[in-house]
Amino acid sequence: MNQRDPVEASLFVTCIIDQFYPNVGESVVRVLRKFGVDLDFQKKQTCCGQPAFNTGFWTEAKPFAKRFLNTFRGDRFIVVPSGSCASMIRNFYPELLHDEPDALKKYRKISSKVYEVSEFIVDVLGITNLEKYLDPESPKRKVTYHEACHLRRELGVLTQPRTLIESMPNIQLLEMDQAEVCCGFGGTFSIKYPDISGAMLDDKISNIAQTRADTLVSCDNSCLMHMSGGMDKNHLDINSMNLVQLIDEAMT
């Protein structure tokens, strides 16, 4: 990364971050600006359309996708603190907009610019070791990492989050069994199939507890919300943090 020519990016904050976890969005801004990114926020942004798309309401999803494409024009990278939403934009807009040639043209211009945060830090900024950016007196934590499904399976982000975690001197990574297995949330899946979702969550919570970690880390707050509820229900004294919050905390 050339410090004289900072990487230019826009933050797509996502619905769940905007409505429930705005502190995560703030962490993204602080962390990326610490890395020298020229980051802006497009105020006209709304939902990417994923909830409607995933439940079969494609007609209702299209206006959201078109608004996204009119808001983010491809002149800057688009950083998304969610593998799920990043995958919707990068992988599923062509399917949703298959009969919209003008929208598809705009999609092709921006598709290569869309990145989940950990993917952006490692693959675009080229940062694989965080140590020089961190406060040596930052809190020590024992963390375990949950691999969000869309991040792993649809974006193919397999190593980047662990690379960042393992480069933090005061953080000890304790791997859980079946870290790659779904937590049971799956958006409306957890509502439509609560018994199956609950059983999957129970397995995940058991695996988390067995690590004896004090903090659960993931890159998707929808998963963290689901697992945090399960940990609270089981009276587990384990914090939950988005990866970018973990980095932000260690920088301050």
C-alpha positions in Angstrom: 0.0 0.0 0.0 1.5 3.4 -1.1 1.0 5.9 1.7 1.0 8.7 -0.8 -1.9 7.2 -2.7 -4.2 5.8 0.0 -6.7 3.1 -0.9 -10.1 4.6 -1.4 -13.1 2.7 0.0 -16.7 3.1 1.0 -18.3 1.4 4.0 -21.5 -0.6 3.3 -22.6 -0.9 6.9 -25.4 -3.6 6.5 -28.8 -3.6 8.2 -27.9 -5.6 11.3 -24.9 -3.4 12.0 -26.8 -0.2 11.5 -29.8 -1.2 13.6 -28.3 -3.4 16.3 -24.5 -3.1 16.4 -23.5 0.4 15.3 -20.4 0.1 17.4 -19.1 -2.5 14.9 -19.4 0.0 12.1 -17.5 2.6 14.2 -14.8 0.0 14.8 -14.5 -0.6 11.0 -14.0 3.1 10.4 -11.3 3.5 13.1 -9.4 0.4 12.1 -9.4 1.1 8.4 -8.4 4.7 8.9 -5.6 3.5 11.2 -4.4 1.5 8.2 -4.4 4.6 6.0 -7.6 3.9 4.1 -9.5 6.9 2.7 -12.9 5.7 3.9 -16.3 7.3 3.2 -19.9 6.6 4.0 -22.6 6.9 1.4 -25.7 8.2 3.3 -28.1 7.0 0.7 -27.3 3.3 1.3 -30.0 0.9 2.5 -30.4 -2.9 2.6 -28.7 -5.0 -0.1 -31.9 -7.0 -0.6 -30.7 -10.3 0.8 -33.6 -11.0 3.3 -36.2 -10.6 0.5 -34.1 -12.6 -2.0 -33.5 -15.5 0.3 -37.2 -15.9 1.1 -38.2 -15.8 -2.6 -39.4 -12.3 -2.9 -37.2 -11.3 -5.9 -39.5 -8.6 -7.1 -39.2 -6.9 -3.7 -35.5 -7.5 -3.6 -34.7 -5.9 -7.0 -35.2 -2.2 -5.9 -32.8 -2.7 -3.1 -30.2 -4.1 -5.4 -30.7 -1.3 -7.9 -30.4 1.3 -5.2 -27.2 -0.3 -4.0 -25.8 -0.1 -7.6 -26.8 3.5 -7.9 -25.2 4.4 -4.6 -21.9 2.6 -5.0 -20.6 3.2 -8.5 -17.4 1.2 -8.5 -14.9 4.1 -8.3 -14.0 2.9 -4.7 -13.6 -0.4 -3.0 -16.8 -1.4 -1.0 -16.0 -2.8 2.4 -18.7 -4.9 4.1 -18.6 -6.1 7.8 -20.5 -9.2 6.9 -19.7 -12.2 4.7 -23.4 -12.8 4.2 -24.1 -9.4 2.7 -20.9 -9.3 0.7 -21.8 -12.6 -0.8 -25.2 -11.4 -1.7 -23.8 -8.5 -3.7 -20.8 -10.3 -5.2 -22.4 -13.6 -6.0 -26.2 -13.3 -6.2 -26.9 -10.0 -7.9 -26.3 -11.6 -11.4 -29.1 -14.1 -10.6 -31.4 -11.5 -9.1 -30.9 -9.0 -11.9 -30.6 -11.5 -14.8 -33.3 -9.7 -16.8 -32.1 -6.2 -16.1 -29.3 -5.4 -18.6 -28.6 -1.9 -17.3 -28.4 -3.1 -13.7 -26.1 -6.0 -14.7 -23.8 -3.5 -16.5 -23.5 -1.6 -13.2 -23.0 -4.8 -11.3 -20.1 -5.8 -13.5 -18.4 -2.5 -12.8 -18.6 -2.9 -8.9 -18.4 -6.7 -8.4 -14.7 -6.9 -8.2 -14.6 -4.0 -5.7 -16.7 -5.7 -3.0 -14.9 -7.2 0.0 -15.6 -8.4 3.5 -13.5 -6.6 6.1 -10.9 -9.3 6.9 -10.6 -10.1 3.2 -10.1 -6.5 2.4 -7.4 -6.0 5.1 -5.4 -9.1 4.0 -6.0 -9.3 0.2 -6.3 -5.6 -0.7 -4.2 -3.8 1.9 -1.7 -6.6 2.2 -1.7 -6.5 6.0 -1.1 -10.0 7.5 0.7 -9.0 10.7 -1.1 -6.5 13.0 1.6 -6.3 15.7 3.0 -2.9 14.7 -0.4 -1.3 14.8 -1.3 -2.6 18.2 -0.9 -1.2 21.8 1.5 -3.6 23.6 -0.6 -3.0 26.7 -3.9 -4.0 25.1 -6.2 -6.5 26.9 -5.2 -10.2 26.8 -7.9 -12.5 25.6 -8.3 -16.2 24.9 -10.5 -16.3 21.8 -12.2 -19.0 19.8 -13.3 -18.3 16.2 -16.5 -19.3 14.5 -16.4 -19.5 10.7 -19.6 -17.9 9.3 -21.1 -20.0 6.5 -21.4 -17.4 3.8 -18.0 -16.1 4.5 -16.4 -19.5 4.2 -18.6 -21.2 1.6 -19.7 -18.4 -0.7 -16.8 -16.0 -0.5 -14.1 -18.5 0.1 -12.6 -16.5 3.0 -10.8 -19.4 4.8 -7.6 -18.1 6.2 -7.7 -14.3 6.4 -9.5 -13.9 9.8 -7.2 -16.5 11.5 -4.2 -14.8 10.0 -5.1 -11.5 11.6 -6.0 -13.1 15.0 -2.8 -15.1 15.2 -0.7 -12.0 14.5 -2.0 -10.3 17.6 0.5 -10.8 20.5 -2.0 -10.5 23.3 -4.5 -12.8 21.8 -4.5 -16.6 22.2 -6.6 -18.5 19.6 -8.2 -21.7 21.0 -9.8 -23.6 18.2 -13.2 -25.1 18.8 -14.3 -28.4 17.3 -16.3 -28.0 14.1 -15.6 -24.3 13.8 -16.7 -24.4 10.2 -20.2 -25.9 11.0 -23.2 -23.6 10.9 -24.4 -22.1 14.2 -28.1 -22.6 13.2 -29.0 -19.0 12.5 -29.3 -18.8 8.7 -31.5 -15.7 8.8 -35.2 -16.8 8.4 -34.0 -20.5 8.8 -34.0 -20.0 12.5 -37.6 -18.8 12.4 -38.9 -21.4 10.0 -37.1 -24.3 11.6 -36.6 -23.4 15.3 -36.1 -26.9 16.5 -33.4 -27.7 14.0 -31.8 -24.3 14.5 -31.9 -24.8 18.3 -30.2 -28.2 18.1 -27.5 -26.8 15.9 -27.0 -23.9 18.3 -26.7 -26.3 21.2 -23.9 -28.2 19.5 -22.1 -25.0 18.7 -22.4 -23.6 22.3 -21.0 -26.9 23.6 -18.0 -26.7 21.3 -17.4 -23.1 22.3 -17.6 -23.9 26.0 -15.1 -26.7 25.7 -12.4 -24.4 24.5 -12.5 -22.4 27.8 -12.1 -19.2 25.8 -13.2 -16.0 27.3 -14.2 -14.5 24.0 -16.1 -15.7 20.9 -15.0 -14.0 17.6 -16.7 -14.1 14.2 -17.0 -11.9 11.2 -20.8 -11.9 11.0 -22.9 -10.3 13.7 -26.0 -12.2 12.8 -24.2 -15.4 13.8 -22.8 -13.6 16.9 -26.3 -12.5 17.9 -27.6 -16.1 17.6 -24.7 -17.6 19.6 -24.7 -14.8 22.2 -28.3 -15.6 22.9 -27.4 -19.3 23.3 -24.5 -18.5 25.6 -26.7 -16.3 27.8 -29.3 -19.0 28.0 -26.7 -21.4 29.2 -25.2 -18.9 31.6 -21.8 -18.9 30.0 -19.6 -16.0 30.9 -18.1 -15.6 27.4 -17.9 -12.3 25.5 -18.7 -12.1 21.8 -17.0 -9.7 19.5 -16.8 -9.1 15.8 -13.2 -9.6 14.6 -12.9 -5.9 13.7 -13.9 -5.0 17.3 -11.1 -7.2 18.6 -8.6 -5.4 16.4 -10.0 -2.0 17.4 -9.8 -2.8 21.1 -6.1 -3.8 20.7 -5.3 -0.6 18.9 -6.6 1.7 21.6 
